[in-house]
Amino acid sequence: MKKLFLLLKFLRTGLTLRNLLISIFGGLAMLLLLFVIQFFIEGSFDSLRWDNDFIFYMIVGASIALIKFEKPPLSWEEYWKKNK
């Protein structure tokens, strides 16, 4: 039970306002890149469908942004040794 509690505390340290903003801006940047590519290929935005197709691109952009810009203060091993 103590391990589960420590794991939940460790995951909570990653849920910050900074991570939220990085995720949002990463997703928006990926959508902007998608729109620019679509505009250069087709010459207009007429063939874009405004449905759930953009969710995947936002998730990919947010993931890439978090991997690139977010560095955790402690690794899991360091956190475990500190709170053991």
Backbone as numpy.savetxt, mean C-alpha at the origin, in Angstrom:
# Nx Ny Nz CAx CAy CAz Cx Cy Cz
-0.80 -17.66 24.10 -1.62 -16.46 24.10 -0.75 -15.20 24.10
0.38 -15.27 24.81 1.27 -14.12 24.86 1.86 -13.83 23.48
2.14 -14.89 22.71 2.68 -14.68 21.36 1.65 -13.99 20.47
0.40 -14.38 20.59 -0.65 -13.75 19.79 -0.80 -12.28 20.16
-0.75 -11.98 21.46 -0.86 -10.60 21.91 0.31 -9.76 21.39
1.51 -10.32 21.42 2.68 -9.60 20.91 2.58 -9.39 19.40
2.08 -10.40 18.69 1.92 -10.26 17.25 0.91 -9.17 16.91
-0.19 -9.10 17.64 -1.19 -8.06 17.41 -0.63 -6.67 17.73
0.17 -6.56 18.79 0.81 -5.28 19.10 1.79 -4.88 18.01
2.51 -5.86 17.46 3.46 -5.57 16.39 2.74 -5.10 15.13
1.63 -5.74 14.79 0.87 -5.31 13.61 0.27 -3.93 13.81
-0.10 -3.60 15.03 -0.68 -2.29 15.31 0.33 -1.17 15.10
1.61 -1.47 15.30 2.63 -0.43 15.09 2.72 -0.01 13.63
2.30 -0.87 12.70 2.34 -0.54 11.28 1.15 0.26 10.80
0.10 0.33 11.60 -1.11 1.05 11.22 -1.02 2.49 11.70
-0.36 3.31 10.90 -0.17 4.71 11.26 -0.74 5.61 10.18
-0.85 6.88 10.49 -1.33 7.86 9.52 -0.36 7.96 8.34
0.92 7.84 8.63 1.93 7.91 7.57 1.74 6.76 6.57
1.51 5.55 7.07 1.28 4.42 6.18 0.00 4.59 5.37
-1.03 5.16 5.99 -2.28 5.39 5.28 -2.08 6.38 4.13
-1.36 7.46 4.40 -1.10 8.44 3.34 -0.23 7.87 2.23
0.77 7.07 2.59 1.61 6.43 1.57 0.77 5.52 0.70
-0.14 4.77 1.30 -1.00 3.87 0.53 -1.93 4.62 -0.41
-2.53 5.68 0.08 -3.46 6.45 -0.75 -2.75 7.09 -1.93
-1.61 7.75 -1.65 -0.88 8.40 -2.73 -0.28 7.39 -3.71
0.12 6.23 -3.22 0.63 5.19 -4.12 -0.46 4.68 -5.05
-1.65 4.47 -4.51 -2.77 4.03 -5.35 -3.17 5.07 -6.37
-3.18 6.34 -5.97 -3.52 7.41 -6.91 -2.45 7.56 -7.99
-1.20 7.39 -7.61 -0.12 7.47 -8.60 -0.23 6.35 -9.62
-0.60 5.17 -9.18 -0.77 4.04 -10.10 -1.94 4.30 -11.05
-3.03 4.86 -10.55 -4.16 5.19 -11.42 -3.78 6.27 -12.43
-3.02 7.27 -12.00 -2.57 8.32 -12.91 -1.70 7.74 -14.00
-0.80 6.83 -13.62 0.04 6.16 -14.62 -0.81 5.37 -15.60
-1.83 4.69 -15.11 -2.74 3.94 -15.98 -3.45 4.88 -16.95
-3.91 6.03 -16.47 -4.59 6.98 -17.35 -3.66 7.55 -18.41
-2.42 7.85 -18.03 -1.45 8.40 -18.99 -1.14 7.36 -20.07
-0.93 6.13 -19.68 -0.66 5.07 -20.66 -1.85 4.89 -21.58
-3.05 4.87 -21.01 -4.27 4.72 -21.83 -4.42 5.88 -22.80
-4.09 7.08 -22.36 -4.23 8.24 -23.23 -3.24 8.18 -24.40
-2.00 7.73 -24.13 -1.02 7.66 -25.21 -1.30 6.51 -26.17
-1.88 5.43 -25.71 -2.18 4.30 -26.59 -3.43 4.57 -27.43
-4.51 4.99 -26.78 -5.78 5.18 -27.47 -5.99 6.60 -27.98
-5.41 7.58 -27.33 -5.62 8.96 -27.72 -6.79 9.60 -27.00
-7.53 8.83 -26.22 -8.65 9.37 -25.44 -8.95 8.41 -24.29
-9.86 8.85 -23.44 -10.26 8.03 -22.31 -11.59 7.34 -22.54
-12.04 7.26 -23.79 -13.35 6.71 -24.09 -13.46 5.22 -23.79
-12.37 4.48 -23.92 -12.45 3.03 -23.73 -12.32 2.60 -22.27
-12.11 3.55 -21.36 -12.02 3.19 -19.95 -13.42 2.91 -19.41
-13.52 1.84 -18.63 -14.78 1.52 -17.97 -14.63 1.87 -16.49
-15.56 2.63 -15.96 -15.49 3.07 -14.57 -16.23 2.08 -13.69
-15.66 0.92 -13.51 -16.25 -0.07 -12.61 -15.15 -0.58 -11.68
-15.19 -1.80 -11.28 -14.26 -2.32 -10.28 -12.89 -2.67 -10.84
-12.60 -2.34 -12.08 -11.29 -2.66 -12.66 -10.16 -1.88 -12.02
-10.42 -0.73 -11.46 -9.37 0.11 -10.92 -8.95 -0.28 -9.52
-9.71 -1.13 -8.85 -9.36 -1.54 -7.48 -8.04 -2.30 -7.48
-7.84 -3.19 -8.44 -6.60 -3.95 -8.51 -5.40 -3.02 -8.68
-5.51 -2.04 -9.54 -4.40 -1.12 -9.78 -4.10 -0.26 -8.55
-5.15 0.11 -7.80 -4.92 0.88 -6.58 -4.23 0.02 -5.53
-4.61 -1.25 -5.42 -3.96 -2.14 -4.45 -2.50 -2.35 -4.82
-2.23 -2.56 -6.10 -0.84 -2.74 -6.54 -0.02 -1.48 -6.27
-0.56 -0.32 -6.60 0.15 0.93 -6.36 0.40 1.18 -4.88
-0.58 0.90 -4.06 -0.41 1.08 -2.61 0.64 0.11 -2.07
0.62 -1.12 -2.55 1.61 -2.11 -2.08 3.02 -1.72 -2.48
3.19 -1.29 -3.71 4.52 -0.88 -4.17 5.01 0.34 -3.38
4.11 1.28 -3.12 4.51 2.48 -2.37 4.91 2.11 -0.94
4.17 1.22 -0.31 4.53 0.83 1.06 5.84 0.07 1.10
6.06 -0.80 0.12 7.32 -1.54 0.07 8.48 -0.58 -0.14
8.28 0.41 -0.98 9.36 1.33 -1.32 9.66 2.34 -0.21
8.61 2.91 0.41 8.82 4.05 1.29 8.70 3.77 2.77
8.08 2.70 3.17 7.89 2.46 4.60 8.93 1.49 5.12
9.64 1.92 6.12 10.63 1.09 6.79 10.17 0.91 8.23
9.93 -0.32 8.67 9.48 -0.52 10.05 10.57 -0.14 11.04
10.20 0.40 12.18 11.21 0.79 13.16 11.97 -0.41 13.72
11.31 -1.53 13.86 11.94 -2.74 14.36 11.54 -3.91 13.48
12.43 -4.85 13.32 12.05 -6.08 12.63 11.31 -6.97 13.62
10.71 -8.03 13.12 9.96 -8.92 13.98 10.87 -9.56 15.03
12.09 -9.92 14.65 13.01 -10.55 15.59 13.41 -9.57 16.70
13.69 -8.32 16.33 14.05 -7.33 17.33 12.89 -7.05 18.28
11.68 -6.98 17.75 10.50 -6.74 18.56 10.28 -7.89 19.52
10.46 -9.11 19.05 10.26 -10.29 19.87 11.26 -10.34 21.01
12.54 -10.04 20.72 13.57 -10.05 21.75 13.32 -8.96 22.80
12.84 -7.81 22.35 12.61 -6.69 23.26 11.46 -6.99 24.21
10.41 -7.62 23.75 9.21 -7.85 24.56 9.08 -9.27 25.09
10.14 -10.02 25.09 10.08 -11.40 25.56 10.03 -11.55 27.03
